Amino acid sequence: MSKLTPVLSAHWDEKDSYTIAGYQRHGGYNAMKKALAMEPDAVIQLVKDSGLRGRGGAGFPTGNKWGFIPQGDNKDHYLVVNADESEPGTCKDTPLMLANPHVLVEGVIIASYAIRAKHAFIYIRGEVTHVTRRLLQAIEDAYKAGFLGKNIAGKGFDLELTLHIGAGAYICGEETALLDSLEGFRGQPRLRPPFPAIAGLYARPTVVNNVESIASVPAIIEKGAEWFAGLGTEKSKGFTLYSLSGHVNNPGQFEAPLGITLRELLDLAGGVRTGHRLKFWTPGGSSTPIFTDAHLDTPLDYESVSAAGSMLGTKALQIFDETTCVLRAVLRWTEFYKHESCGKCTPCREGTWWLVQILRDLENGKGSEADLAKLLDICDNLLGRSFCALGDGAASPIMSSIKYFRDEYIAHLTNGGCPFDPVAATLFASSKAGA
């Protein structure tokens, strides 16, 4: 296996990578022209054959999702791109859109053609103003070049693309809450069924895909399904962006085939920060069960990570060394989920609140060992019982941290507070901090 496969990130280092001229210099929009010369169903089949799975976290086969859209129903179809990236530690779509927005626009055109949509939307966070400006310019340039609007590239296909700027609610990253927000309502998850493929945006058949999923399509069209399927593992095909952050010497985006290990990625990133050792890490963002140094050689693909007890998720690899208090890290994540809960369902609304109260007490050395059982009981009432996956995300790191670091939780009680120096875990700490 090749350790790195720069496809989406191949030209990020060029000063004009975000312009239409820079994109076309490397064959940009050729895949669109190739796709428009094919039948829409043939495009869907090609994506199915490639084995591309959704890069937003769930890993559902992209081609299958496109194939769920009813054909010949005489209804408007919509494509919605979920660019509402906001989970702690997750940062792959933002740099992708910043450095190469046109690959997303081209992917939108191809996907819209395949599902027979005449209007597409990109839902982006309002906080990332610099990315928003890049995307707006890219969309404007695509219109001027004749790649959006009427009779695209003279192929008789019409498409309007709208960039919708969200107000910054994490819950709007859930696909049905995103659709409600797009329609002008408060972002809250919808009851399913009906699924978006049947009744999505404006109650019309809708495909909702992640940024990286759509951005991967042009390369698949250009180079073929066999090329893409030849990368990765048997069931997790292709390449993807791994985000390394935290206690690592060279954090950033590493584009590699699915199945690479954290040990290999750390080698590429210069290792854990000098003088320290790996303690725990997240394989798929803060909403996934944590791993320890015992999982360094776990292949980072959907099946292997799941078999090891976690989820690949968004491939947001947050690295924590031995200076980090696992209870403090988990508490900060839980505070985020409590704040971002939409309040629609009781397990999440009440559960996240109580989780924060108990974790705060434990961090301050209050309570007893019985509180750990109470935490797990609340998590059990959250996991799989909340209206959407936010409850699962809040419970997962708590349950896994108690599994691997129960003694550390107890140490807070016996010590009467946190036994860790909070300064030592910071990146600005001196070598003697916490000594």
N, C-alpha and C positions, 0 to 999 in steps of 0.2 A: 504493500500500500504506500502510495506517495503521501508524505506527511502533510503537504500543503497543496491545495488546488485553487489558485487564484482565478476565479471566473468573474463573480460579481465585483470582487475587489481588485481585479487585475490592473486597473488604471487609476486607482484612487490617488496615486502619488503624482499624477500629472496636474499641472496648475489649472487646466481648463477641462478637467474630467466631467464637470457638471454642466458644461455647455452642449448645445446640440451639435456644434462643429466638432468638439472633442469626442463626443459619442459616435458620430458618424464616421470619424476618421478610423475607428476600429470596427467598422461594419454595423454600426447602429442602425436600426430600423430595417435591415435586410430580412431579419426573421419575420417581421410584420408582413412584408411583401410576400414572403414565401407562404406564410399562413393564409393570407387572403386569397392566394391562388388555389388553396385546398378547400374541400368541403368542410363546413363546421364540425360535422360528426367525425371527420378524419382527424381534425385537430384534437378533439376530445380523446379519441382513441390513442393518439400519439402520446398524450400526457399520461393516459392510463398505462400504456406500455412502458413508459419511462420509470414508473414506480414512485413518482414525486409524491411525497406526503406533506401535509400542511406544516409549515414552519412556525406556526403561532403557539404551539404547545401541545395540542391534542394529537397531532401526527396522523390525521385522517387522510386517506388517499385523495389527492386533489382532483384527479380525473374522474373519480367516482362521484365526488361532490358536484362537478360540472354536469355529469350524466344524469343526475337526479332532476334536473330542470325539465319540466314537461315540454314537449315539442308539438308544434301545430295547435297550440291552445288559443291562439289569437289574443294573447295577453302581452302586455309590456313585461320585459325581463330586465332585471337590474344586476349589475356587478357592484359590490361594495368592498373596498379595500380597507382593512382594519389597520390603521397606522397610529392607533391610540396606545403606543408603547409607554408603560408607566410603572411596571412592577419593579420594586427595588432590586438593583443589580442587572436588570435587563436593558441592554443598550446595543442593539444590532441594527434595527430598522432605521433608527435616527441617523447614524453615520452613513448607512447605505443611501438614504434619500438625500443626504447632504452632499455626498461625493459623486453620486451617479443617479440623479432623479429620472433621467430619460429611460433607463432600463426598466423602471417601474411603469412609466407611461407606455412604453412599448408592450410590456406584459399586459397592461390593462386593455390595450387595443386588441391583442390576440385573444385574451380570455373573453372579452365582450363579444367578439366575432364568433367564438366557439359556442357560447351559450345563447347567441342571438339577442344580445342586449343592445339597445340603442342609446342608453344613458348609463354612465358609470360614475361612482362617487369614491373619493378618497377621504376618509375620516381621520383627521390628524389633530394632535394635541395643540391647544392654543399657546402653551408655554414655549414651544420650540419655534420661535418666530423666524430664526435664521433658516431653518429647514423649510418652513412655510413659504418664505420668499423664494427659495430655490425651486420649490415645486411649482409655485405660481408662474415663475419665469419659464420653467420647462414646459408647462402646459401651454403657455402663450406662444412659445417658439414652435411647439408641435402643431398648433393651429395654423400658424403662419406658413409652415412647411407643407401643409396639406395632409398631415397625418392624423388630424382630428377634424371633426365637422362633417361636411357633406362629401360624399363620393371619395372616400379616403384612398389616396394613391391611384385614383381612377378605377377602383375595383367595385364601385357601386355600394360600398358599405358606409353607413352614416353612424357617427358616434359623438355624443356630447360627454365631456368629462368635467365634473364639478369637484372642487376641493372644498370640503366642509371643515371648518375649524371648530373643534370642540372646546368646552369650557374647563376641561381638566379634571373630570371625574373618572377615577380608576374603574369604576363599575361599567363604564361605557366601552371598555375593552371586551366585555362579554357581548357576543355578537347580537343577541336580541335586544339588549339594553342600548347598544349602538344604534340599532334600527329605530328604536323609540326616540332616541336623541335626534337622529337625522330627520325624523318626522316632526320635530318641534316639541316633543313631550319630555317629561322628566325621565332620565335614563334608569330604567329598571328592567330586570330580566323578564321575559315573557314565558308564559306556560307553553310547553311543547309536548305533543303536537298541537297545532300544525308547525312543521319545521319551515325555516326560511325558504327552502327550495320550492315549497308549495305556496306559502303565504308569508312573504318577508316584507320588504320595504313597500309601503302603500298596499299591503295585502297582495302583492304580486310575486311571482317566482323570483327568488333572489339568491345569488351566490355571495357569500362573505368569505374572503380570503385574507391571509396575512400578507404584509408587504413583501417579505422574503419569498413567500410561495409564488406570488405573481411575478416578482423580479427574476425568478429562476426559469420562467417559461421561455423567454427568447432564446436562451442558450440551448434549451432542449429542442426547440424547433429548428434552430440553425445546425446543431451538431448531431441530432437524432436521439431517439429513445435508447438505443443500444449503448451509445456513448455514456449517457447519464446513468443507466442501469448498471454499467460496468464499474461505477464508483460505489463506495460504501460497502454494505453487507448484503446478505441474501434478502432480507426483508426490509432493511432500511437503506434505500438506494440514494445515491447521489452525494453531493457536497453540501455543506452548510456553514454558517458563520457561528463560531464559538466565541463568546465574550468572556475574557478573563479580567477580573478586577479584584481589588483588595490587596492582600499581602503577597504581591508578586512583583518581581523586579521590573518587568516590562509588560504592563497591562495593555489590553487592546483587543482587536478583532483578529481571529485566526480562522481563515477559510480552509477547511479540510474535509476529507471524506468522512461520512458517518462511520463510526466504529473506532476512531482514534481514541487513545486513552488520555487521561489527565496527566499521567507521567510524561507522555510524549509532548503534550501541549506545554507543560511546565518547562521542559527542556528548551522548547522554542521560545518561551517567554522569559528565559533567564533564571528560572527557578523561583522558589519561595524567597521572600526578601532575605537578604544576606544575614547570616547569623541566627536564623530562626528555622523552625520546622513546621510542617503542615499539621494542623490539629483537626479541622473539619472544613467541609466545603459543600456548596450547593450544586447539584448537577444541572438543574433547570430553572434557577431563580429561587427567590425567597419563599415561594409557595410550594416547593417540593421538599420531601423528606431529605434531611442532610446526610452526607456521607462523611467518612473519616479517612485517615491515611491508609486504612486497610482496603479501600476501594480504588486505589491509585491506578490499578491495571484493569479496571472494569471498562470494556468497550463502550464508548459513548454513542450508542444507538438505542432506538426505542425499546427493543426487546431485552437487551442486556441490562440496561439501567432498571427496567421494570422488574426483571428477575432478581436484581440485587436489592430491591425494596424501595425504589424511588421512581422518579419520572424524568425523562430527558427535557421536557418542557421547552423553554425558549433557549436552551443551551447557555444560560447565564451562569458561568462558573465563578462564584464568589469564593475567594480563597482566604482562609483565616488561619493564622499561626497560633502558637501556644500562649501568646500574650492576651488572647481574646477570651473574654468571659462568654461562654455559650449562652448562659441565661440572659445576659444583657443583650446579646445579638438577637435572640429569639423574641425578647420583650419588645425591642424596637420594631421588628417586623410586625408583631401582633398589634402594636399601637397603630401602625399604618393600616392594617386590615380593619381594625375597629373604626378608625376615622373614615375609611372609604366604603364601609358597608352602607348599602342603600337603605337598609331598614325595612325592606319589604317582608322578610320572613323572620319569625321569632328565633329559630336556632342561631342564626348569624347575628341578628341585632342584639340579642341578650347574651349569647355565648361569647362573642368577642369582647364585650364589655367586662364580663366576669373574668375572662382569661387575663385581661390586662391588670385587673385589681389584684388577682392572686399572684401573678408574676412580679408585680411591683413589690408586694409584701415579701415575697421570697428573696428578691434582689436586696432588700433592706434587712434581711435576716429575721423577718417576722414569720409567724405561723409555725407549722410543724410538718413532719414527713407525710402526714395524712393529706396535706394540700396537694401533694404530687398525684395521689389517687383521685382527688377532686378535679385536678387539671385534666387527667386522662378521661375521666367520666364526662366532663364538658366537651372535650374533643370528640369523644365517641358520639355525642349528640349533635355535633356539627358535621362530622365526616359523613358524606353521603346523604345527609338529611336537610341540608339547606337548599334554597331555591336554585342556586347556581353554584359554581365551583369556588366562589370566594370563601365560603365556609371551609371547604376542603383545604384551601391554601393557608388559611389561618391555623388549622389544626395540625397539618402535616409536620411542620418544623418543630412544634412543641413535642409531639409524640416521639419523633425520631431522636430529638435531643435528650429526652428522658431515657430513652432506650440505650443510648451510647454514653451519656454523661450524667447518670443518676447521682453518682458520688459528688459531682460538682454542685448539683442542686443542694444536696445535704450539707456540703461544706459551707454554703451561705448561712444555713441555720446554726451550725456549730460555731461559726466564726462571728455571728451576729451582724453580718453584712457581707458585701462582696469581697472575696479574698484577692481580687485582681486589681492592679493599678490601672485605672482607665487610660492614663497617659501612655502607658507602654504599648498599647494596641494601636495608637495613632501613627500615621506615616511620618509625622514630624518628630516623633520621640527619639531621644538620643540613645546611644547604645547602652547607657547606664540607667535609663528609665526603668523603673520597676525593680531595680536591683536591690 
